[in-house]
Amino acid sequence: MPQGGTPHNRPVWLVQKAPDQDSLRRMRSLMEGQALNTVCVEAQCPNQGECFSCGTATFLILGDICTRGCRFCAVKGGRPTPPDPEEPARLAQTAAELGLKHVVITSVTRDDLPDQGAGQFAEAVRQVKKLCPQTSVEVLIPDFQGRVELLELVAQAGPQVIAHNLETVPRFYGPVRRGAIYQRSLEVVASVKRVSPATASKSGIMLGLGETREEVLGVLTDLRGAHCDILTLGQYLAPSTEHAPVERFVTPDEFEQFKQEALAMGFKYVASSPYVRSSYRADQAWKAVQAAAGS
């Protein structure tokens, strides 16, 4: 077992302080009242209290049931219900009531829909921009089965950031990321700049599934070749014993080393530490990209 502890004995650096309970209660109360979901709760994100208290949140649209069954994800799989046409307006209203500075909108994968859910993404972005004009908007999209016209539909709504996660190294796509294809996901990231050059592109991967250092650097090289601006690296934590197991806990020093190597490659912003998730401090990433563009 490499340095970093065993999956059955979490190291000290994975111990976190309790989240801000007042922020959690307020967010959850509003979400329940508006019949909305957050990926913060559905995917068991460890940072939800911190993000809520800092004025950011990640909304989960198109229901809470995914048409795929990735072995790393806590979101339920199965047959989803039809999209709710009122959801985008409720999402924007909630963002306004919370006074959010940066909104992240993501979704379950909806392979069952003719437009893969792209229309709902676009409408949610438009509604937030209409009601909260000072709020920056980020979308974390599925692969849309590689259909560039659906990416264009979302980009036309004007989000500041478009993210699509590669999630892991190519070797684990079959056993861990069912229904996805590495090259297709990489092409989604590359297409962001082709479709909307001014939009920031973003992606991320989990560490701890058994990938090698060389495989991680290979993915980072691929992402820079796809003109990815923002990178997130975090520790994979299995949601249950039914999910893919954690092979090892990656040390904070290793995360920091990957961060420095990624910055040297040309990424404009890198968040890399054990508890980083795709939307962690997403507002700071966007500000960093803005600052780089103005320099």
N, C-alpha and C positions, 0 to 999 in steps of 0.2 A: 504493500500500500504506500503510495507516494506521500510526501509531507502534506499535512492538512487534516489529519484525523480520519476516522472511519464514519461511514454513514449512520452507524448506530450510536455514535457518541459525538454530538455536535460540539465543535470547538467553541472557546469562549468568545471569539469575535462574532458569533452568530447570536449572542444573547443581546436582546434589545430592551430598552425601557418601555414601559406601558405607553400606549398612544394617548393623545389628548381625548379623554372621554366625552367632554362637552362638544368638541368638534364632530366626533363620530356620531353622537346622538342627534345633533342638529342635521347633519347630512342625511343620515338614515331616515329621519322623520320626514324630511322634504321629499326624499326619493320615494318613500312609501306613499306619501300623499299624492304624488304625481304619477304613480305607477311606472317608475323608471328603475333601471338597473345601473349599477356601476361595476366595471370590471374590477375595481378596487375590492369589492366584497365578493363577487362571484368567483374571481380567480384567487381569493385569499391573499391579496397583496399585503406584505408586512409593513408597508409604508403609508397606509391609508390615513392614519391619524395625522402624521406629519404633513402630508399633502393637503388634506382638508384644511388644516390650520393655516397653511401658507396661501390659500386662495386658488388651489388647483384641484381638479377632479377629472376622472376619466369615465365618461358615460358609455354604457354598453347598450347599443341600439339593436333593433330587429330581434328582440326576445333574448332569452337566456338559454336556448337550446341550439347546439351546433350540429350541422349536418356531417361533420367529420368527427374522428375519434382520436385525436393526438394523445399519445401516452404520457405527455408531460403536463397536460392542462386540466385544471379543476372544473372548467365549465362543462356542463352536462351535454351529452350527445343524445341524438334521437330525432324525432320528427317535429320541427318547429311549427308554430302557429303563423298565420298570415301577418304581414307587417301592419302596424297600427299607423294610419295616416296622420293621426294627431300627435304622435310621439315627438316629431321634431319641434313643434310649437311648445309642448310641455317641457322639453329639454331646455330650450332657450329661456323659458320663464323661470325654471329652476336656477339656471346659471345667473340670471339677473337677480333673483332673490338672494342668492348666496354671495353676490358681488364678486364672482370669480374673475381673476385676472387672465387666466389661461385655461381654455377648455380643450380637453382631449376627447375625441369621439372615436370609439371603436365598435366592433360588432362581432357577433358569432359569424362563422362562415355559413353562407346561405346558398349552397349549390342548387337548391330547389327553386330559386327565383330566376325568372328570365334575365333580369339585370344584375343578379348576384347581390342585390341590395344597394347598388351604387346610387340609385335615385334617392333612397332614404338618407344616405350620407350627404348628398348634395343639398337636399332640403334642410337637413339639420344644420349644416354650415350656414346656409342663407338665413335661417331663422335666428341663429345666434348673432350673426353680423347685423341683422336688422334691429334686434332688441338690445344688444350689448356691443355697440360699435367700437368701444375701446378695448374689447377683449380679443386676444389673439386666439386663433383656432388651429388645432392640430388634428389630423385624422390618422388613425392607425388602421389600415385597410387589410382585408384578406387578399388573396392573389387574384380574385375575379377570374380565375381560370385562364389568366394570361390575356384577357381581352382589353386591349389598349383603349378602345373607345369608351369603356367604363371608367377607366382611370381619367380620361379626358373629361368625362361628365363630372366627376368629383372635383377635378382641378379647376374647372370653370366656375365653381361656386366660390373659389378664392380662399381656401385655407392657407395659412402661412407655412405650415409644415405638413408634408405627406410622408407617413412612415409605413413600412412593411418589414416585418421581422423575418430574418432568415432562420432564427431560432436555434439552429445547431449546425454542425459540420455536415458535409454531404453524406458521409458514411452512415449517419444515423437517420437519414430521411425515411428509409423503408421501415425500420422497426419502431421509430419514435414519432415521426411526423407524417402520419398516414394521409394519403390523398394529395400531398404536396410534392413538388418536384423542385430540386435545388435550382436548376438553371432557370426555371420559370419564375421562381421567387426573385432571383437575382435580376432578371430582366424587368420585373416590376419596379425594383429600385432604380435601375438604369433609365427606365422610361419616364420617371418623374421629371428629370431635367429636360428631356426631349419635348415633353408635353407642356411644361411650364418652367422655363429656365430660372425664373425668379423665386420659385418655391423651394424651401429647404427640404432636402430629402434625409430620411432617417431610417436606421435599421439596428437590430440588436441580436445577440445570441446569448444562450445560457451556457455556463461552464459547469463541469462536474458529472457529465454523463459518460465520461470515459474517453473524451477527445484528447489528442496529443497537442503539444505546443505548436508543432508544425502545421497541424490541421487548423488551429485557430488563426495562426498568422496567414494561412492560405485564404481563409474566409475574409479576413480584414483586407488583404490585397485585392480580392475580388470586389469587395464593396467600394474600395477607393477607385478601382477601375470603372465602377458603375457611378462614379461621381457622388457618392454618399457623403453628406455633410456631417451628420450627427450619428454617433455610435453609442450603444449601451451594452455593457457586459455585466452579468450578474450570476450569482450562484443558483444552480438548479436545486430546488427543494421539492421532493416528491409529495404531492397532495395527499396520497394514501398508499397503502401497500399494493393497491391494484394498478398503480402507475409505474412508469419506468423507474428503476431504482437509482439512487444517488451512488455513483461509483467512488467519488471522493469529494472532500471539501477543499476548495481552492483557497490558498492563503491570501490575505490582504496584500502582501508583498507581490505576489504573482499578478493580482489584479492591477496594482499600480504599475508594474512593469509592462503589462499589455497596454495600459493607458498611454504610457510614454512612447511606446513603439507606434501606437495608432496615431498619436499626435504628430510624430515624426513622418508618418506616411502622408499627412495632409488633412486629416479629419479636422473640422472646425471646432467640434466640441466632443468630448468623450466623458461619459459617466461609467466608471468601472470600479465596482466594489461588491462584496458579497450580497448585500441587500438591494442593489440596483435592479429596478425593473424598467420596462420600456418607457413608462411615462414618468419615472422618477425625476423630479425637478425639471420637468419639461419646459417650464417657463424660462428657466435659466439657460437651457440649451438654445432656445429661440433667441434670447437676448444676445447670447454669444455669437450666433450667426449674424445677427443684425450688426453687431459691433465689428465683426470681421469684414462685413460688406462695406462698412463706412470708413474703414481704415485705409 
